[in-house]
Each structure stands twice: as structure tokens, then as C-alpha cells.
Amino acid sequence: MQASEEDIARVMGILDNFSETGTGRMKLQVSEEAEEGTVDRQYHHGRCDVGSPWAKGEWFDVLE
């Protein structure tokens, strides 16, 4: 599948806007189910805990 000039321009726009935020990392997930143009931001406490139980406020090693 070949990327169109419009698709390339959109990705460049996303990257340009992101670089202006001063945020250190981006995880990009493309979804057919999300409404076009929507953005979801998730805060995390450091680079190593993205998506971890600690970042989600869950304990993974505590017996119930």
C-alpha cells in the first residue's frame, strides 16, 4: 500500500504539533473505530512505566 501525499502531510502535521507540546514521547495507535481527528493523551510518571500496572494504579504483586 502506497502512502498518499495527503497521508504524509497529515503525519507531518501530527509530528509538528506534538513537537510543540514539549512532551518527550509519543505512542501512536491507529484505529478504525476512533472518530477521525480524535486524540487521547495518557499521563505517566516516567518513561519506564507506560502501560504498567503502576501507571494504571493497579498492584500486580499483592495477594488479595
PyMOL CGO cylinders between C-alpha atoms (Angstrom):
from pymol import cmd
from pymol.cgo import CYLINDER

trace = [
    CYLINDER, 0.00, 0.00, 0.00, 1.42, 3.33, -1.08, 0.3, 1, 1, 1, 1, 1, 1,
    CYLINDER, 1.42, 3.33, -1.08, 1.04, 6.38, 1.18, 0.3, 1, 1, 1, 1, 1, 1,
    CYLINDER, 1.04, 6.38, 1.18, -0.61, 9.36, -0.46, 0.3, 1, 1, 1, 1, 1, 1,
    CYLINDER, -0.61, 9.36, -0.46, 0.77, 12.88, -0.28, 0.3, 1, 1, 1, 1, 1, 1,
    CYLINDER, 0.77, 12.88, -0.28, -2.24, 13.79, 1.90, 0.3, 1, 1, 1, 1, 1, 1,
    CYLINDER, -2.24, 13.79, 1.90, -1.44, 10.98, 4.38, 0.3, 1, 1, 1, 1, 1, 1,
    CYLINDER, -1.44, 10.98, 4.38, 2.19, 12.10, 4.56, 0.3, 1, 1, 1, 1, 1, 1,
    CYLINDER, 2.19, 12.10, 4.56, 1.12, 15.70, 5.16, 0.3, 1, 1, 1, 1, 1, 1,
    CYLINDER, 1.12, 15.70, 5.16, -1.21, 14.56, 7.97, 0.3, 1, 1, 1, 1, 1, 1,
    CYLINDER, -1.21, 14.56, 7.97, 1.56, 12.60, 9.70, 0.3, 1, 1, 1, 1, 1, 1,
    CYLINDER, 1.56, 12.60, 9.70, 3.91, 15.58, 9.37, 0.3, 1, 1, 1, 1, 1, 1,
    CYLINDER, 3.91, 15.58, 9.37, 1.22, 17.79, 10.92, 0.3, 1, 1, 1, 1, 1, 1,
    CYLINDER, 1.22, 17.79, 10.92, 0.83, 15.38, 13.85, 0.3, 1, 1, 1, 1, 1, 1,
    CYLINDER, 0.83, 15.38, 13.85, 4.59, 15.37, 14.42, 0.3, 1, 1, 1, 1, 1, 1,
    CYLINDER, 4.59, 15.37, 14.42, 4.84, 19.16, 14.14, 0.3, 1, 1, 1, 1, 1, 1,
    CYLINDER, 4.84, 19.16, 14.14, 2.01, 19.68, 16.64, 0.3, 1, 1, 1, 1, 1, 1,
    CYLINDER, 2.01, 19.68, 16.64, 3.46, 17.11, 19.03, 0.3, 1, 1, 1, 1, 1, 1,
    CYLINDER, 3.46, 17.11, 19.03, 6.92, 18.68, 18.97, 0.3, 1, 1, 1, 1, 1, 1,
    CYLINDER, 6.92, 18.68, 18.97, 5.40, 21.99, 20.08, 0.3, 1, 1, 1, 1, 1, 1,
    CYLINDER, 5.40, 21.99, 20.08, 3.95, 20.42, 23.26, 0.3, 1, 1, 1, 1, 1, 1,
    CYLINDER, 3.95, 20.42, 23.26, 7.34, 19.68, 24.81, 0.3, 1, 1, 1, 1, 1, 1,
    CYLINDER, 7.34, 19.68, 24.81, 6.28, 16.10, 25.58, 0.3, 1, 1, 1, 1, 1, 1,
    CYLINDER, 6.28, 16.10, 25.58, 9.10, 13.57, 25.47, 0.3, 1, 1, 1, 1, 1, 1,
    CYLINDER, 9.10, 13.57, 25.47, 7.44, 10.53, 23.90, 0.3, 1, 1, 1, 1, 1, 1,
    CYLINDER, 7.44, 10.53, 23.90, 4.61, 9.60, 21.61, 0.3, 1, 1, 1, 1, 1, 1,
    CYLINDER, 4.61, 9.60, 21.61, 2.90, 6.27, 21.12, 0.3, 1, 1, 1, 1, 1, 1,
    CYLINDER, 2.90, 6.27, 21.12, 0.77, 6.32, 18.01, 0.3, 1, 1, 1, 1, 1, 1,
    CYLINDER, 0.77, 6.32, 18.01, -2.01, 3.79, 17.57, 0.3, 1, 1, 1, 1, 1, 1,
    CYLINDER, -2.01, 3.79, 17.57, -4.23, 3.88, 14.51, 0.3, 1, 1, 1, 1, 1, 1,
    CYLINDER, -4.23, 3.88, 14.51, -7.80, 2.72, 14.98, 0.3, 1, 1, 1, 1, 1, 1,
    CYLINDER, -7.80, 2.72, 14.98, -10.64, 2.29, 12.55, 0.3, 1, 1, 1, 1, 1, 1,
    CYLINDER, -10.64, 2.29, 12.55, -13.07, 2.59, 15.49, 0.3, 1, 1, 1, 1, 1, 1,
    CYLINDER, -13.07, 2.59, 15.49, -11.93, 6.01, 16.74, 0.3, 1, 1, 1, 1, 1, 1,
    CYLINDER, -11.93, 6.01, 16.74, -13.53, 9.11, 15.32, 0.3, 1, 1, 1, 1, 1, 1,
    CYLINDER, -13.53, 9.11, 15.32, -11.27, 10.81, 12.79, 0.3, 1, 1, 1, 1, 1, 1,
    CYLINDER, -11.27, 10.81, 12.79, -9.18, 13.56, 14.31, 0.3, 1, 1, 1, 1, 1, 1,
    CYLINDER, -9.18, 13.56, 14.31, -9.55, 12.43, 17.93, 0.3, 1, 1, 1, 1, 1, 1,
    CYLINDER, -9.55, 12.43, 17.93, -6.55, 12.34, 20.25, 0.3, 1, 1, 1, 1, 1, 1,
    CYLINDER, -6.55, 12.34, 20.25, -6.19, 10.55, 23.57, 0.3, 1, 1, 1, 1, 1, 1,
    CYLINDER, -6.19, 10.55, 23.57, -3.38, 11.57, 25.91, 0.3, 1, 1, 1, 1, 1, 1,
    CYLINDER, -3.38, 11.57, 25.91, -2.26, 9.48, 28.84, 0.3, 1, 1, 1, 1, 1, 1,
    CYLINDER, -2.26, 9.48, 28.84, -0.07, 10.85, 31.61, 0.3, 1, 1, 1, 1, 1, 1,
    CYLINDER, -0.07, 10.85, 31.61, 2.59, 8.65, 33.11, 0.3, 1, 1, 1, 1, 1, 1,
    CYLINDER, 2.59, 8.65, 33.11, 5.16, 9.13, 35.86, 0.3, 1, 1, 1, 1, 1, 1,
    CYLINDER, 5.16, 9.13, 35.86, 8.23, 8.20, 33.88, 0.3, 1, 1, 1, 1, 1, 1,
    CYLINDER, 8.23, 8.20, 33.88, 9.38, 6.63, 30.68, 0.3, 1, 1, 1, 1, 1, 1,
    CYLINDER, 9.38, 6.63, 30.68, 9.67, 3.08, 32.02, 0.3, 1, 1, 1, 1, 1, 1,
    CYLINDER, 9.67, 3.08, 32.02, 6.14, 2.68, 33.36, 0.3, 1, 1, 1, 1, 1, 1,
    CYLINDER, 6.14, 2.68, 33.36, 3.96, 3.41, 30.32, 0.3, 1, 1, 1, 1, 1, 1,
    CYLINDER, 3.96, 3.41, 30.32, 1.13, 0.89, 30.38, 0.3, 1, 1, 1, 1, 1, 1,
    CYLINDER, 1.13, 0.89, 30.38, 2.45, -0.84, 33.50, 0.3, 1, 1, 1, 1, 1, 1,
    CYLINDER, 2.45, -0.84, 33.50, 0.25, -1.78, 36.47, 0.3, 1, 1, 1, 1, 1, 1,
    CYLINDER, 0.25, -1.78, 36.47, 1.89, 1.03, 38.44, 0.3, 1, 1, 1, 1, 1, 1,
    CYLINDER, 1.89, 1.03, 38.44, 0.93, 3.62, 35.83, 0.3, 1, 1, 1, 1, 1, 1,
    CYLINDER, 0.93, 3.62, 35.83, -2.66, 2.33, 35.88, 0.3, 1, 1, 1, 1, 1, 1,
    CYLINDER, -2.66, 2.33, 35.88, -2.83, 2.41, 39.70, 0.3, 1, 1, 1, 1, 1, 1,
    CYLINDER, -2.83, 2.41, 39.70, -3.02, -1.37, 39.93, 0.3, 1, 1, 1, 1, 1, 1,
    CYLINDER, -3.02, -1.37, 39.93, -0.93, -3.61, 42.18, 0.3, 1, 1, 1, 1, 1, 1,
    CYLINDER, -0.93, -3.61, 42.18, 0.27, -6.74, 40.46, 0.3, 1, 1, 1, 1, 1, 1,
    CYLINDER, 0.27, -6.74, 40.46, 2.17, -8.47, 43.28, 0.3, 1, 1, 1, 1, 1, 1,
    CYLINDER, 2.17, -8.47, 43.28, -0.19, -8.04, 46.22, 0.3, 1, 1, 1, 1, 1, 1,
    CYLINDER, -0.19, -8.04, 46.22, -2.23, -11.02, 47.30, 0.3, 1, 1, 1, 1, 1, 1,
    CYLINDER, -2.23, -11.02, 47.30, -5.92, -10.34, 47.77, 0.3, 1, 1, 1, 1, 1, 1,
]
cmd.load_cgo(trace, "trace")
